[in-house]
Amino acid sequence: MSRKGPIIIAEDDVDDRDVLREVFKSLSITNELKFFDNGQQVLDYLLTTRDSPFIIISDVNLPLMSGTRLRQAINDNEKLRRKSIPFIFLTTNVEDDAVVKAYEMMVQGYFVKENNIDRIREVIGLIMHYWKVCRHPNSQ
C-alpha cells in the first residue's frame, strides 16, 4: 500500500462513478482514481501492475466477477494477499448475510452506498482519513 498510490474502484454503474469522482474531487484527494467495470478487470490489473495501490473500493454486485469473488481471489493469491491493500465494500447490498460473508473474507470495511452525496462524501472522507493515518505493514 502506498498512501500516494492509485485508488482502485470497482463500480459498473456510470452514475455512481460520476458521484465518486465528484466526491473525491470535493475532498481534495489527489490520488489517481482507477475505475474498473468488474472484479476480473481489477484482478488482472493487480496481477500485472507495478503500481502500489492505496486502497480498493468495490461494489459487491459486479458483472463477470463479483466484489466478493474478487476479494476471495486476492486472499487466495499469496503475492496479492501479502501486499495488504485495504479492501472496502461500498454497495447498496444491505443484507446481513452479505456483511457477515464480507467480514469472514477479512474486508476492512463494509459501507452502504447512500442516495445522498453529502453522506457519501462523509463516508469516503472517513475512510480516506483513517487509511492515510493508519499504520500498515506496507506503508510508504
HUTA-V760979 format. One record per residue. RES is the residue in one small letter. PHI is phi in radians with two decimals (none if undefined). Layout:
# HUTA-V760979
res phi
RES PHI
RES PHI
This chain:
# HUTA-V760979
res phi
m none
s -2.03
r -1.04
k -1.73
g -1.27
p -1.19
i -1.69
i -1.63
i -2.18
a -1.71
e -2.63
d -1.64
d -1.54
v -1.07
d -1.11
d -1.15
r -1.08
d -1.09
v -1.09
l -1.12
r -0.99
e -1.11
v -1.09
f -1.09
k -1.11
s -1.15
l -1.55
s 1.00
i -1.52
t -1.67
n -1.03
e -1.13
l -1.70
k -2.04
f -1.70
f -2.33
d -1.35
n -2.69
g -1.12
q -1.11
q -1.09
v -1.12
l -1.05
d -1.03
y -1.07
l -1.07
l -1.34
t -2.06
t -1.45
r -1.71
d -1.08
s -2.02
p -1.04
f -1.36
i -2.80
i -2.01
i -2.03
s -2.28
d -1.28
v -1.38
n -1.59
l -2.27
p -1.28
l 1.18
m -2.40
s -1.19
g -1.08
t -1.19
r -1.18
l -1.07
r -1.04
q -1.12
a -1.11
i -1.15
n -1.08
d -1.37
n -1.79
e -1.01
k -1.05
l -1.22
r -1.06
r -1.24
k -1.23
s 0.91
i -1.25
p -0.97
f -2.16
i -2.14
f -1.65
l -2.24
t -2.62
t -1.57
n -1.31
v -1.89
e -1.16
d -1.00
d -1.07
a -1.16
v -1.15
v -1.06
k -1.07
a -1.05
y -1.26
e -1.12
m -1.60
m 1.12
v -1.27
q -1.70
g 3.10
y -2.39
f -2.17
v -1.51
k -1.36
e -1.36
n -1.53
n -1.96
i -1.09
d -1.14
r -1.21
i -1.09
r -1.04
e -1.07
v -1.14
i -1.10
g -1.04
l -1.11
i -1.05
m -1.15
h -1.07
y -0.97
w -1.31
k -1.23
v -1.82
c -1.24
r -1.24
h -2.59
p -1.04
n -2.04
s -1.13
q -2.32
